[in-house]
Amino acid sequence: MGSSLELVLANFLIGLREGLEAALVVSILVAYLVKSGRRELLPRIWAGVGLAVAVALGFGAALTFGPRGLTFEAQEAIGGTLSLVAVAFVTWMIFWMSAAARGLGAELRGQVDRAAESGRWSLAVVAMLAVGREGLETALFLWAATQAGTRDTIGSVTPTWEPLVGALLGLLVAVALGYLIYRGAIRLNLTVFFTWTGAFLIVVAGGVLAYGIHDLQEAGILPGLHDLAFDVSGAIPPSSWYGTLLKGVFNFSPATTWLEALAWVLYVVPVGAIFLLRTRAKHPSRPSRQLQEH
């Protein structure tokens, strides 16, 4: 299907954003324990993080290798359903992060204090839940995005390692950024970062949703598999570099059914509008004098 650089890039950005959320959580937990003189509790944090990573990896492996022995229709039904679940989780995560970013540190510090007083493994549970949510969401969304991004023109899915490589690189960069933020070596404008990447993920999630609908059509659960809203394969060949770019980054299909197109529009337009309005409401423009003071 041509160059896979676009698949690497798209999943790199997903891994970077999701990984940075988890890295920020861990850095807050570790920094609070260090500054409060409770370094002896750090192994519990790392135990919880390790368990969360193991659960996420196991979940991803189950998604990747579990459905292979099923019939084509069953695989498409499972894939379509999980794609819809992935879109729901990621949408919730985008809005939760934008709402909770400012109070995240105080919330986690309160959980650390309560866990440190209540029991030996309570702190590990706090770390596991905090990181595990991002890990499970990342595994599910990457799996769904990979299924959509590696589908060829006849509807079959071609296994590829490129999306996983991109996601891994993104996660590694996120870990490095989290460490540098913890050490105070860099100051990242998290509001700008999560706003732009949130908008990007909304468009990507729209593509995953459309392919989830396509899977359910392939499974015979939804109608209209052969009712095309448009077919621009002649103008945008799937094997061309720009066709590959649109496919890998935005999950764009040159041949799209009416139901896929409707699902994409009904998701991206209202969700994007709500996200934009909420972002503007939380970060109104400052007068020029206040900007100069800062």
N, C-alpha and C positions, 0 to 999 in steps of 0.2 A: 504494500500500500504506500510505496514511496518512502521518503525520509520519515524517521520517527522522532526527529528533534522536537516537533511540536507537542507530541505526547509527553516527552520528558519535561518540557517547559510547563505545560499545563499542570501536571501532577507535582512538579517541583513547587509551584506556587501554592497548591493545595497543602502539600506537606509542610511548607514553610509556615503558612498561616496557622494550621492546626497544631503543628509542633511548637510554635511560639506561644500559643495559649498554654499548653502544658508546661513549657519551660518557664513561663512567667509564674505559674502557680508554684512550681517547685522552688524557684528562686525566692519567692516571698516566704515560703515555709522555712527554707534553710536560713535565709537572712534573719528572720525573726528569732529562730532558735539561737543563732550565733550571737546576735546583739543582746539577747536576754540571758546569756550565760548558761545555756542548756545544751551545750554541744554533745553531751552524752546521749541525747535523744535523737541525734542525727541518723544513726543506723536504722531506727524505726521508720524514718522518712524514706530512706533508700530501699528498705524492705517493701514498703507499700508501693513505691514507684516500680520496683522490679516485678512485683506481682501484677500490677496493672499492665505493664508492657507485655508480660507473658500471656495474660488473658486476651489482650488485643491481638497478639500474634496468633494465638490459637483460634480466635474468632475469624481472623482473616484467612487462615489455612482451611478452616471448615467451610467458609464461603467459596474458596477457590476450588477445593478438591471434592467437596461433598456432593454436589448435584450431578457429577459426571456419569454415574451409573443409571440415571433416570432417562425416560423417554424425552424426545425433543420438546414435546408440548409441555411436559412437567418442568423441564429446565427453563423454558421460556416463562412459564407461570411463576416459578420461584424467582427468576431473575427480575421480572417485571414488578412483582410484589416488593422485593427487597429494594429495588430502585425507588419506588414510591416511599418506602420507609426511610431510606437514606435522605431523600429530599426533605421529608418532614423533620428529621433530626437536625439536618444542617440549617434549615430555615430557623428552627427554634434556637440553635446555637448562635446564629448570626445576631438575632435580636437580643438574646440573653447577654451576649458579650458586650454589645453596645450599651445595654442598660446597666450592667453590673461592673463595668470596667473601673469606674472611679471608686466604688466601695469594695472592690475585690480584696484588696490588701487587708482592710480592717475586718472583713468577714472571715478570712482565713486565719488571721491572728486570733480572733475569738474562738474559732474551732480548735486551734492548737492549744490554747490555754485550757479549754474544757477537756480535751483529750489527754493532755499531759497529767491532769489531776485524776482522771477517772480510771485508768488502767494501763497495763503494760503495752498492749497491742492497739489501743484506741488510736494512737497517733499514726500507726501504720495504716489503719483503716481510713483515716482522714486523707492521707496522701494517696492511697489506692483509689478512693472514690473521686478525688479531685482530678487525678491524671487519667483514671480509667474511663471517665466519661468522654474525654477528648480522644482517647485511644480507640474506643469502640466506634465513635462517630467517624474517626479518620479511616479505620479499616472498612467500615460499611460504605462510606462515600467513595473511597478510592476503588473499591471493588466495583461499585456501580458505574463509576466514571470509566474504569478500564473496560468493562463489558461494552459500554456504549462506544468508546473510542476505538476498539479493535474489531468492530463489526464491518464486514465487507459489503459489497453491493448486493449480494444475494442473501444477506441476512445471517450468515454464519459468523461465529466468533472465533477469531484467530488468537491463540494464546501468545502473549508477548511479555518480555521482561522490562521493556523500556519505561512503562508507567511506574513500575515498582522502583526502578533506578532513580527516576525523577523524584518520586516521593521520598526515597531514602536520602537523597542529596538535600532536599528541602528540610527534612527532619534534622539532619546533621547541622545545617546552617542555623536552624532554629535553636538547637542546643548550644551552639557557639554564641549566638546572640544573647540567649538567656544567661549564659555564664558571664559575658561581658557586661550585661546590664546589672547582674548581681555584684560584680566587682566595681561597678561605677565607671567602667572604662568608656562606655558610650551612653548617650541619651537618645533614645528612639522615640519619635513622636507617635505614640501608640494610637492616639485618636485618628490621625491621618492614615496610619497603616491599616487599622481595622476597618476604617470607612472604605478605603479603596479596595482592599481585598474582600470585604463583605459584598460590595457591589459586583466584583468579579465573580464571586461564588454564586451569587443569585443567577447570573447569566449561565454559568456552568450547570447549576442545579436545574435550570430550565431545560437544558439539553439532556440531562440525565432523566428528567421527568418524561420528556418526549420519547426517549428510547425505552423507558419503562412501559409507556403506553404501547409502543411498537411491539415489545415482547409479549404483552398481554394480547395484542392482536394476533401475533404469531401463534400463541397458545389457543386461540379460538375463544378466549374469554370476552374480548371486546371486538366489535364489528369494524368494518371499513378498512381492512388490510390493503385492498387494491384500489381504494378511492383516494387518489392523489390530489392534494391541494396544489402542488407544483412539482415539476421535474426539470431541474436546470442542470442535469448531468452533462448536457452538451456544452453549456457555458462554463460550468464548474466541474470538470472531470475529477472524480474521486482520486485518481492517481496523480493529478497535478500537484505542484508544490503549494498553490493557494487552496486547492481542495483539501489537501492534507492538513494545512494550517487551520482552516475552519473546522475540520473534523476533529483534530487533536485538541484544540484549545476550547472550542465552543460546542463540540458534539453536533455540528451542523450536518444534516443529511441532504444531499442534492435532491433526492426523491422523498418527499414528506407527505404523509397522509393528512387528511383533513383533521382527524382526531389528534394527531401529534401536534399539528400547527396550532390547533385550538388550545390544547393543554399548555403549550409553551407560552402563548399570549396571555392566557388567563392566570398563569403563574408569574411570569416575569414582570408584566405591566403593573398589577396591583402590589405585589411584594416589593418591587423596586420603588414604586411611588411611596409606599408606607415607610420603607427604609430611608429614603431621601428626606421625607418630611420629619421623621423622628430624629435624624441626624442634625438637620437644621434647627429643630426646636431645642436640642440639647446644647448646640454650639452656635448661638446667635452671633452675628457680626458685631465686633467691638468698635467703638468710636476710634478715630485715628489717634486721638490723644492717648487713649489707653494702650494702643498698640505701641506708640512711641515710648511709653513708660516701661514696657516690657522688652 
